[in-house]
Amino acid sequence: MKNPLRAVPVVLSLSLGIVFCSTSFAQSEAERLTALKARVAAMADETEYVEAITRIQRLGHAFGYYTDKGFFGEAADLFADNGTFQWGVDGVYKGKARIRELLTRHGGGSMKEAPGLPFGRLNLRMQLQPMVTVAADGRTAHARWREWGLLGEYKKAIFWGDATIEDSYIKENGVWKIAARQYYLNYEAPYQGGWAKLAPVTGNWQSAVAKEFPPDAPAPLQYKPFPAVFTAPYHYADGNLTAIQSQPPVDLPKRADDKLGKLEAQADAKQLQLARTHSVRAIENLQAMYGYYIDEGQWKKAAALFSRQGSYEFGQNGVYIGNASIERGLSLMGPQGLEEGQLNNYVMVQPIIHVSEDNRTAKARWRSDVQLSRAGTGGWGGGVYENEYVNDNGTWKFSNLHYYVTFWGDYDQGWGAKPIPVSPPSKDIPPDKPPTVVYQSLPKLQVVPYHYVNPVSKKPHAGE
């Protein structure tokens, strides 16, 4: 792979050059053939880049499925031979054998018996919301993940788990592997009382596993878990938009009516198809990035992901238009950077993404189930996004983000006993426009309009 991150402008410059030359038919056949070969080579590089993101996503998901059932050896095999695993503040474990034992101990398994979990053990560690960036050399990559855990043991104790993961990857002999995992545990909270009742941690909070199974090196970063405020370091710098970039939209040129012209037209169509596939991955990254920012109360960073005239609509709060106004609307969730004891977890999962035929716009539907806490009170939430996106000269941005609230509920009572109604527009931070759709959340049923028809029947939803 030559340089995947530069493949986009390379392909674009080649295609633009051919657009102007082909319309005037100024190029010789030899020049056209040379340009066509260069375009195909550039598309191959970009294809490899897009496929790398897919494979890395698959790698993270596989880790979750293996640890779910106690196949800790298989999970450790996803790492490079000299791979490392940093578990919270416990420290760093090096090599597959050490990583396998680390996972086994945290999962409640046994190194002496057959792989798997003991009777009654639950170790669901869902790997969600990947935000993947691939380096320019195509040999290394990074990703940010959210882990949502359902943990415990039959008739003994059950826990919630929450963590942010920062991974580094390496490509060895054509195979992507985990080179280093930084696992930032946010909390493990008893089901009874939940995360909102957790007391602040003081002193050394290394796990019992670390005390019995010492790490190979100390953790490079010390922090306190929830309810303290902590943001796991991002692998990408502010303003680095590589992860949400694809090809800028271009108009397909008219090709000469000869054999080479037909090949050029086929290359045009393939290039556009590849660009749209690349855009799907960029939009996944965009939505994940937005989710991580609002988790941490970073309203300005989240608002910067919108186009200049983009809009933000949350529940019945009304519509906020433009980056500055969107930042104000986001602040209804809490102070910048959140406050101690505030949890604002919005999980971005289950996407259905459709990119327009010309690669200029897109629409997507997402599910976001929510874990909340403030002032010692825990809450549940759930809803659906129906969003619109725009390709802003190669960088994907939100043009319209709309979150439809399905329910709000108290943690202890759940969502069925006494649902909490959606909030009306704020008088302190008023929106630019009233809600586009007036509705009520649970126990009322709100059918969120689908931006797509049934994939098989090709019919719109019957409820619309």
C-alpha positions in Angstrom: 0.0 0.0 0.0 1.6 3.2 -1.1 -0.1 6.0 0.8 -3.8 5.6 1.4 -4.4 8.9 3.1 -3.1 10.7 0.0 -4.9 8.4 -2.4 -8.0 10.6 -2.3 -6.4 13.8 -3.6 -4.3 11.7 -6.0 -7.3 10.1 -7.5 -9.2 13.4 -7.5 -6.4 15.3 -9.3 -6.1 12.6 -11.9 -9.8 12.5 -12.5 -10.0 16.3 -12.7 -7.1 16.4 -15.1 -8.8 13.9 -17.3 -12.1 15.8 -17.1 -10.6 18.8 -18.8 -8.5 16.9 -21.3 -11.3 14.5 -22.3 -13.8 17.3 -23.0 -11.4 19.0 -25.3 -10.0 15.7 -26.6 -6.5 17.2 -26.3 -4.8 14.1 -25.0 -3.3 11.5 -27.2 -4.4 7.9 -26.8 -1.1 7.0 -25.1 -1.5 9.9 -22.6 -5.1 8.8 -21.8 -3.9 5.2 -21.3 -1.1 6.3 -18.9 -3.6 8.5 -16.9 -6.1 5.6 -16.7 -3.5 3.2 -15.4 -2.5 5.8 -12.7 -6.1 6.2 -11.7 -6.6 2.5 -11.3 -3.5 2.2 -9.2 -4.7 5.1 -7.0 -8.1 3.4 -6.6 -6.4 0.2 -5.5 -4.6 2.2 -2.7 -7.8 3.7 -1.6 -9.7 0.4 -1.6 -7.0 -1.0 0.6 -7.5 1.9 3.0 -11.2 1.5 3.2 -10.9 -2.3 3.7 -8.4 -1.7 6.5 -11.0 0.2 8.5 -13.5 -2.7 8.0 -10.9 -5.3 9.1 -10.0 -3.3 12.2 -13.6 -2.9 13.1 -14.0 -6.7 12.7 -10.9 -7.2 14.9 -12.4 -5.2 17.8 -15.8 -6.9 17.5 -14.2 -10.3 17.5 -12.4 -9.5 20.8 -15.8 -8.9 22.4 -17.4 -12.1 21.2 -14.4 -14.2 22.4 -14.3 -12.6 25.9 -18.1 -12.9 26.2 -17.8 -16.7 26.4 -14.4 -17.0 28.0 -12.3 -17.8 25.0 -9.4 -15.8 26.4 -6.7 -17.6 24.3 -8.5 -16.7 21.1 -8.9 -13.1 22.3 -5.2 -12.9 23.1 -4.4 -14.3 19.7 -5.8 -11.1 18.2 -2.6 -9.3 19.5 0.8 -9.1 18.0 3.4 -11.4 19.6 4.9 -8.4 21.5 1.5 -6.8 22.0 0.6 -5.0 25.2 -2.5 -4.5 27.3 -2.8 -1.6 29.8 -5.7 -2.3 32.2 -6.8 0.9 33.9 -4.2 2.0 36.5 -3.2 -1.6 37.2 -0.3 -1.4 34.7 0.9 -2.9 31.4 1.0 -6.6 30.5 3.3 -7.7 27.7 3.0 -10.6 25.3 0.2 -13.0 24.3 0.6 -15.3 27.3 0.4 -12.5 29.8 -2.6 -10.9 28.1 -4.4 -14.3 28.0 -3.9 -14.7 31.8 -4.9 -11.1 32.4 -8.2 -11.6 30.5 -8.8 -15.0 32.1 -8.4 -13.6 35.6 -10.7 -10.6 35.0 -13.2 -12.9 33.4 -13.3 -15.3 36.3 -11.9 -18.2 34.3 -9.1 -20.6 35.1 -5.7 -21.1 33.5 -5.6 -24.7 34.7 -9.0 -25.9 33.3 -10.5 -25.9 29.9 -11.2 -22.5 28.3 -14.5 -20.9 29.0 -16.4 -19.4 31.9 -17.4 -21.1 35.1 -21.1 -21.9 35.7 -23.1 -18.8 36.3 -20.5 -16.3 35.2 -21.5 -13.4 33.0 -18.8 -11.5 31.1 -20.5 -9.6 28.4 -18.0 -6.9 27.2 -19.7 -5.2 24.2 -17.2 -3.4 21.9 -19.1 -0.5 20.5 -18.7 2.8 18.6 -15.4 2.3 16.7 -13.6 5.5 15.5 -10.8 4.2 13.3 -7.9 6.1 11.7 -5.3 4.5 9.4 -1.8 6.0 9.1 -0.5 7.3 5.8 1.8 4.3 5.4 -1.0 1.8 5.6 1.0 -0.2 8.1 -0.4 1.1 11.4 -3.7 2.4 12.7 -5.5 3.6 15.8 -9.1 3.3 17.1 -11.2 4.5 19.9 -13.9 2.1 21.3 -16.5 2.1 24.0 -16.9 -1.0 26.1 -20.3 -1.6 27.8 -20.2 -4.5 30.2 -22.8 -6.7 31.8 -20.8 -8.6 34.5 -21.4 -10.9 37.4 -22.1 -14.3 38.8 -25.4 -16.2 39.2 -27.0 -15.5 42.7 -23.9 -13.7 43.9 -23.4 -10.3 42.4 -24.0 -8.4 39.1 -22.3 -5.3 37.8 -22.4 -2.7 35.1 -19.1 -1.9 33.4 -18.1 1.1 31.4 -14.7 1.8 29.7 -13.1 3.7 26.9 -10.5 1.9 24.9 -7.7 3.4 22.8 -6.1 0.8 20.5 -3.0 0.8 18.3 -2.7 -1.7 15.4 0.0 -3.0 13.2 -0.2 -4.8 9.9 2.1 -7.8 9.8 2.3 -10.0 6.7 -1.0 -8.6 5.4 -2.8 -9.3 8.7 -4.0 -6.5 11.1 -3.3 -7.2 14.8 -3.7 -5.3 18.0 -0.3 -3.8 18.9 -1.3 -2.1 22.1 -4.6 -1.7 24.0 -5.1 1.0 26.6 -8.2 0.1 28.6 -9.5 3.0 30.6 -12.0 1.6 33.1 -14.6 4.2 33.9 -16.5 2.2 36.5 -17.8 -1.2 37.6 -21.0 -0.5 39.5 -23.3 -2.8 41.4 -26.7 -3.3 39.6 -28.4 -2.3 42.9 -28.1 1.4 43.0 -26.2 1.7 39.8 -23.5 4.1 38.8 -25.1 7.1 40.4 -24.5 5.7 43.9 -20.8 5.2 43.4 -18.6 6.9 46.0 -15.5 8.8 44.9 -12.4 6.6 44.8 -9.5 7.5 47.1 -6.0 6.1 47.4 -4.8 3.1 45.4 -7.6 1.6 43.4 -5.7 -1.1 41.6 -7.8 -4.2 41.0 -7.5 -7.4 43.0 -6.2 -9.0 39.8 -3.2 -6.7 39.7 -2.3 -7.4 43.3 -2.3 -11.2 42.7 -0.9 -10.9 39.1 1.5 -8.0 39.0 1.9 -6.1 35.7 5.1 -6.0 33.7 5.3 -2.2 33.8 3.4 0.6 35.6 0.5 2.4 33.9 1.8 5.5 32.2 -1.2 7.5 33.2 -2.9 7.6 36.7 -6.5 8.8 37.0 -9.6 8.4 39.1 -12.7 6.6 37.8 -16.3 7.9 37.8 -17.7 9.8 39.7 -14.5 11.8 39.1 -14.3 13.6 35.8 -11.7 12.0 33.4 -11.4 12.0 29.7 -9.3 9.2 28.2 -6.7 10.7 25.8 -7.7 10.8 22.1 -5.4 9.3 19.6 -6.2 12.1 17.2 -5.4 15.7 17.6 -8.0 18.5 17.6 -8.6 19.7 14.0 -7.3 16.4 12.5 -10.3 15.5 10.3 -8.6 12.7 8.3 -11.0 10.1 9.9 -14.1 11.9 8.4 -12.7 12.6 5.0 -13.5 11.0 1.7 -13.3 12.2 -1.9 -14.8 15.6 -2.7 -17.8 15.4 -4.9 -17.1 15.7 -8.6 -19.1 15.7 -11.8 -18.4 12.7 -14.1 -17.0 13.9 -17.4 -18.2 13.0 -20.8 -15.9 10.4 -22.4 -14.9 9.8 -26.0 -17.0 7.3 -27.9 -14.2 4.8 -28.4 -12.8 1.7 -26.7 -10.6 3.7 -24.4 -13.4 6.1 -23.6 -15.6 3.2 -22.5 -12.8 2.0 -20.2 -12.5 5.5 -18.8 -16.2 5.7 -18.2 -16.1 2.4 -16.3 -13.2 3.7 -14.2 -15.3 6.8 -13.5 -18.2 4.7 -12.2 -15.9 2.5 -10.1 -14.2 5.5 -8.7 -17.6 7.0 -7.6 -18.7 3.6 -6.2 -15.4 3.5 -4.1 -15.9 7.1 -3.0 -19.3 6.3 -1.7 -18.0 3.2 0.2 -15.3 5.3 1.7 -17.9 7.9 2.7 -19.8 5.3 4.7 -16.7 4.6 6.8 -16.1 8.4 7.2 -19.7 8.9 8.4 -19.4 6.1 10.9 -16.3 7.8 12.3 -18.1 11.2 12.3 -21.0 9.8 14.4 -18.6 8.0 16.8 -16.5 11.2 17.2 -19.6 13.2 18.0 -20.7 10.6 20.6 -17.3 10.7 22.4 -17.4 14.5 22.5 -20.9 14.7 24.0 -20.0 11.9 26.5 -17.4 14.3 27.9 -19.4 17.5 27.7 -17.1 18.9 24.9 -19.8 21.0 23.3 -17.5 23.2 21.2 -15.7 20.2 19.6 -19.1 18.5 18.9 -20.5 21.7 17.4 -17.5 22.0 15.1 -18.6 18.7 13.4 -21.6 20.5 11.8 -21.7 22.5 8.6 -21.9 26.3 8.9 -25.7 26.2 8.4 -26.1 22.8 10.0 -29.0 22.2 12.5 -29.3 20.3 15.8 -32.6 19.1 17.2 -32.9 17.1 20.4 -36.2 15.8 21.6 -38.6 18.7 22.0 -35.9 21.3 22.8 -36.3 22.9 19.4 -33.9 23.5 16.5 -30.5 25.2 16.9 -28.8 26.4 13.6 -25.2 27.2 13.0 -22.1 26.2 15.0 -22.4 28.8 17.7 -26.1 28.2 18.3 -25.6 24.4 18.2 -22.9 24.7 20.9 -25.5 26.6 23.1 -28.1 23.9 22.4 -25.7 21.1 23.4 -25.0 22.9 26.7 -28.5 22.1 27.8 -27.0 18.7 28.7 -24.7 20.2 31.3 -21.6 22.4 31.9 -18.7 22.3 29.6 -16.6 19.3 30.6 -19.4 18.0 32.8 -19.2 18.0 36.6 -18.2 15.4 39.1 -20.8 12.6 39.3 -22.3 13.5 35.9 -22.6 10.6 33.4 -23.6 11.5 29.9 -23.1 8.2 27.9 -24.7 8.3 24.5 -23.9 5.0 22.7 -24.0 5.2 18.9 -24.9 1.8 17.5 -26.9 0.0 14.7 -26.3 2.4 11.8 -28.1 2.3 8.5 -26.3 4.7 6.2 -27.2 5.7 2.7 -24.9 7.9 0.6 -26.4 9.7 -2.4 -25.5 8.6 -5.9 -23.3 11.7 -6.4 -21.5 11.3 -3.1 -22.6 14.8 -2.0 -25.0 14.1 0.8 -26.0 11.2 3.0 -28.7 10.1 5.5 -28.4 7.7 8.4 -30.4 6.2 11.2 -28.7 5.3 14.5 -29.9 3.9 17.9 -28.6 5.6 21.1 -29.4 4.1 24.4 -28.3 6.3 27.2 -26.8 6.1 30.7 -27.2 9.2 32.8 -26.3 10.5 36.2 -26.4 13.9 37.9 -26.5 15.0 41.5 -26.6 11.4 42.7 -29.6 10.4 40.6 -29.2 7.8 37.9 -31.3 7.6 34.7 -31.9 5.6 31.6 -32.7 7.0 28.2 -33.2 5.8 24.7 -33.9 7.2 21.3 -33.2 7.2 17.5 -31.2 9.5 15.3 -32.3 10.4 11.8 -29.5 12.5 10.5 -28.4 14.2 7.3 -24.8 14.8 6.2 -23.0 16.9 3.7 -19.7 16.2 1.9 -18.0 19.6 2.4 -15.2 19.5 -0.1 -14.1 16.0 1.0 -14.9 16.3 4.7 -18.2 14.9 6.0 -20.2 17.0 8.4 -23.6 17.0 9.9 -26.1 19.1 8.0 -29.0 18.0 10.2 -28.8 16.0 13.4 -32.2 15.0 14.9 -32.5 12.9 18.1 -36.0 11.5 18.7 -36.4 10.6 22.4 -38.1 7.2 22.9 -38.1 7.3 26.7 -36.5 8.8 29.8 -36.6 6.8 33.0 -35.3 6.8 36.6 -32.6 4.2 37.2 -34.3 2.5 40.1 -37.8 2.5 38.7 -36.7 1.8 35.1 -38.6 2.9 32.0 -41.8 1.2 32.7 -43.0 2.3 36.1 -42.8 6.1 35.7 -41.4 7.4 32.5 -40.1 11.0 32.5 -41.7 13.3 29.9 -39.5 15.1 27.3 -38.5 18.6 28.1 -40.0 21.6 26.3 -37.9 24.3 24.6 -35.6 26.1 27.1 -36.4 29.6 28.1 -32.9 30.3 29.3 -31.2 29.0 26.1 -34.0 29.4 23.5 -33.8 27.6 20.2 -33.7 29.3 16.8 -36.9 27.4 15.7 -39.6 25.4 17.5 -39.5 21.6 17.2 -40.1 20.3 13.7 -42.3 17.5 15.0 -44.4 17.7 18.2 -44.6 14.3 20.0 -44.5 12.7 23.4 -42.2 9.9 24.6 -43.1 6.7 26.3 -45.8 5.6 27.2 -46.8 7.2 23.8 -45.5 5.6 20.7 -43.6 7.8 18.4 -42.8 6.3 15.0 -39.6 8.1 13.8 -39.8 8.5 10.0 -37.4 6.2 8.1 -35.2 7.8 5.5 -35.2 4.5 3.5 -37.6 2.0 2.1 -37.7 -1.6 3.0 -34.4 -3.1 1.6 -36.2 -6.1 0.1 -39.8 -5.1 -0.7 -38.7 -1.6 -1.7 -41.9 -0.2 0.0 -42.0 2.7 2.4 -42.9 2.0 6.0 -46.7 1.3 6.4 -46.9 3.7 9.4 -45.9 6.8 7.3 
